[in-house]
Amino acid sequence: MNPARVTIPNEPISLQEATLPGVFCGLIGAASMAAVAMLFALFQGDLWRPMKLAAATFLGEGAIGPGFRFGPVFLGLALHLTLSVALGVFFVWLGGYLSVGGAIAWGVIFSLSIWVIMQFGLLPVMNPWLAAAPPIPFALAHIAFGISLGIYTRFLKAAAEAPAVRRKAA
């Protein structure tokens, strides 16, 4: 039986400890980001445009056609979820043990950093169609992602307390 883990606020977190909270927060962040992006897209007349723009990374300009198109929407959603989960795990691993406020602030900084790298570095080369999209809604969607990432501290706390609860019940 493993002894209870005592955490120090600045103690580093292992990748194993970061995985489950990172996956949860990455998925919540992906949903938040998609909701904001799709809301802006709805005002422009095409709810599915953000997913189709993401799919254009691999499918090219043909992914961006009008209306719902299963292939591009599914590929865009899969790319968005995969990248969000990976970034969520990375974020939790880097963030370690922070307060909720500190984690949310770190999440906004982290997500805006990703936006800057994507908007001005990677997208013009990898996906010029997404790079040409209005940058402010894209930045706001990243902020929603970052705020959602900041809730990982609650998942870490629940994961740390779960073994202790099982030991007390036994």
C-alpha positions as CSV (number, residue, x, y, z in Angstrom):
1,M,0.0,0.0,0.0
2,N,1.4,3.4,-1.0
3,P,1.6,6.1,1.7
4,A,-0.5,9.2,1.3
5,R,1.3,11.8,-0.9
6,V,2.1,15.0,1.0
7,T,2.3,17.9,-1.5
8,I,4.3,21.1,-1.2
9,P,2.8,24.0,-3.2
10,N,5.9,24.3,-5.4
11,E,6.5,20.6,-5.7
12,P,6.8,19.4,-9.3
13,I,4.0,17.1,-10.5
14,S,4.7,13.9,-12.4
15,L,3.4,13.3,-15.9
16,Q,1.4,10.4,-14.5
17,E,-0.3,12.6,-12.0
18,A,-1.0,15.2,-14.7
19,T,-2.6,12.9,-17.2
20,L,-6.1,12.4,-15.9
21,P,-6.7,16.0,-14.7
22,G,-5.1,17.2,-18.0
23,V,-7.4,15.0,-20.1
24,F,-10.5,16.3,-18.2
25,C,-9.5,19.9,-18.4
26,G,-8.4,19.6,-22.0
27,L,-11.8,18.2,-22.9
28,I,-13.6,20.9,-21.0
29,G,-11.4,23.5,-22.5
30,A,-12.0,22.1,-26.0
31,A,-15.7,22.3,-25.4
32,S,-15.5,25.9,-24.1
33,M,-13.2,27.0,-27.0
34,A,-15.5,25.3,-29.6
35,A,-18.6,26.9,-28.1
36,V,-17.0,30.4,-28.4
37,A,-15.7,29.8,-31.9
38,M,-19.0,28.3,-33.1
39,L,-21.0,31.2,-31.6
40,F,-18.9,33.7,-33.6
41,A,-19.2,31.4,-36.6
42,L,-23.0,31.3,-36.2
43,F,-23.2,35.1,-36.4
44,Q,-21.3,34.8,-39.7
45,G,-23.8,32.2,-41.0
46,D,-21.9,28.9,-40.8
47,L,-22.0,27.1,-37.4
48,W,-19.5,24.4,-38.6
49,R,-16.9,26.7,-40.0
50,P,-14.4,26.4,-37.1
51,M,-14.3,22.6,-37.4
52,K,-14.0,22.8,-41.2
53,L,-11.2,25.4,-40.9
54,A,-9.3,23.1,-38.6
55,A,-9.8,20.2,-41.1
56,A,-8.4,22.4,-43.9
57,T,-4.9,21.7,-42.3
58,F,-5.0,18.3,-43.9
59,L,-7.9,18.5,-46.5
60,G,-7.0,21.9,-48.0
61,E,-9.5,24.5,-49.2
62,G,-12.0,21.8,-50.2
63,A,-12.9,21.3,-46.5
64,I,-14.4,24.8,-46.2
65,G,-17.5,24.4,-48.4
66,P,-20.9,25.6,-47.2
67,G,-23.0,23.9,-44.6
68,F,-22.5,20.7,-42.6
69,R,-20.1,18.3,-44.2
70,F,-19.5,15.2,-42.1
71,G,-15.9,14.4,-43.1
72,P,-14.4,17.8,-42.6
73,V,-16.4,18.5,-39.4
74,F,-15.5,15.1,-37.9
75,L,-11.8,15.5,-38.8
76,G,-11.7,19.1,-37.5
77,L,-13.4,18.0,-34.2
78,A,-10.9,15.0,-33.9
79,L,-8.0,17.4,-34.4
80,H,-9.4,19.9,-32.0
81,L,-10.0,17.4,-29.2
82,T,-6.7,15.6,-29.7
83,L,-4.7,18.8,-29.5
84,S,-6.7,20.1,-26.6
85,V,-6.2,17.0,-24.6
86,A,-2.4,17.0,-25.3
87,L,-2.2,20.7,-24.4
88,G,-4.3,20.0,-21.2
89,V,-1.9,17.3,-20.0
90,F,1.1,19.5,-20.8
91,F,-0.4,22.4,-19.1
92,V,-1.1,20.5,-15.8
93,W,2.3,19.0,-15.9
94,L,3.9,22.4,-16.3
95,G,1.6,24.1,-13.8
96,G,2.0,21.7,-10.9
97,Y,0.3,22.6,-7.7
98,L,-1.3,26.1,-7.9
99,S,-4.2,27.8,-6.4
100,V,-7.3,28.0,-8.5
101,G,-6.8,31.7,-9.2
102,G,-3.1,31.1,-10.1
103,A,-4.1,28.2,-12.3
104,I,-6.7,30.3,-14.2
105,A,-4.2,33.1,-14.7
106,W,-1.6,30.7,-15.8
107,G,-4.2,29.1,-18.1
108,V,-5.0,32.5,-19.8
109,I,-1.3,33.2,-20.3
110,F,-0.7,29.7,-21.6
111,S,-3.6,29.8,-24.0
112,L,-2.8,33.3,-25.3
113,S,0.8,32.2,-25.9
114,I,-0.5,29.3,-27.9
115,W,-2.7,31.7,-29.9
116,V,0.2,33.9,-30.7
117,I,2.4,31.0,-31.8
118,M,-0.5,29.6,-33.9
119,Q,-1.8,32.8,-35.4
120,F,1.5,34.4,-36.4
121,G,3.8,31.4,-36.7
122,L,2.3,28.0,-37.6
123,L,-1.0,28.8,-39.2
124,P,0.2,31.0,-42.0
125,V,2.4,28.1,-43.1
126,M,0.2,25.1,-42.2
127,N,-3.3,26.4,-42.6
128,P,-3.6,29.8,-44.4
129,W,-7.4,29.5,-44.4
130,L,-7.6,29.5,-40.6
131,A,-4.9,32.1,-40.4
132,A,-7.1,34.4,-42.5
133,A,-10.0,34.0,-40.1
134,P,-10.6,37.1,-37.8
135,P,-8.0,36.9,-35.1
136,I,-10.0,38.4,-32.2
137,P,-12.7,35.7,-32.0
138,F,-9.8,33.1,-32.3
139,A,-8.0,34.8,-29.3
140,L,-11.3,35.0,-27.3
141,A,-11.8,31.2,-27.9
142,H,-8.3,30.6,-26.7
143,I,-9.0,32.6,-23.5
144,A,-12.1,30.4,-22.9
145,F,-9.8,27.4,-23.3
146,G,-7.3,28.8,-20.8
147,I,-9.9,29.6,-18.2
148,S,-11.2,26.1,-18.5
149,L,-7.7,24.6,-18.1
150,G,-7.3,26.5,-14.8
151,I,-9.9,24.2,-13.0
152,Y,-7.4,21.3,-13.1
153,T,-6.5,22.0,-9.4
154,R,-9.9,20.6,-8.4
155,F,-9.3,17.4,-10.4
156,L,-5.8,17.1,-8.8
157,K,-7.2,17.5,-5.3
158,A,-9.9,14.9,-6.0
159,A,-7.3,12.5,-7.4
160,A,-5.1,13.0,-4.4
161,E,-7.9,12.4,-1.9
162,A,-9.3,9.3,-3.6
163,P,-6.7,6.8,-2.3
164,A,-7.0,8.1,1.2
165,V,-10.8,7.6,1.1
166,R,-10.4,4.0,-0.1
167,R,-7.9,3.3,2.7
168,K,-10.3,4.7,5.3
169,A,-13.1,2.6,4.0
170,A,-11.1,-0.7,4.0
